[in-house]
């Protein structure tokens, strides 16, 4: 997990810099991820309860949450919300 977190931390740190080397690429990224199943709220997840989508979205959410908490542990000032 650490190798993934290093690149994630680098990208998220660079993402906020106006002079970032990859700014042109970052500018092409979606501004919102609400339509991605991993970002569904409980109401939306309830609509797909009992399907593979529901289980996968919950699993991915937990994975991302664990990685985020790991990054927060490395740098308490890290916040990408």
DARAFEN-V312171 format. One record per run of one state. SS is the DSSP state (A for helix, B for strand, O for the rest). FROM is the first residue (numbers start at 0). LEN is the number of residues. If there is no record, write none. Layout:
BEGIN
<<SS | FROM | LEN> <SS | FROM | LEN>>
END
This chain:
BEGIN
<<O | 0 | 1> <A | 1 | 14> <O | 15 | 7> <A | 22 | 4> <O | 26 | 10> <A | 36 | 3> <O | 39 | 2> <A | 41 | 6> <O | 47 | 4> <A | 51 | 23> <O | 74 | 7>>
END
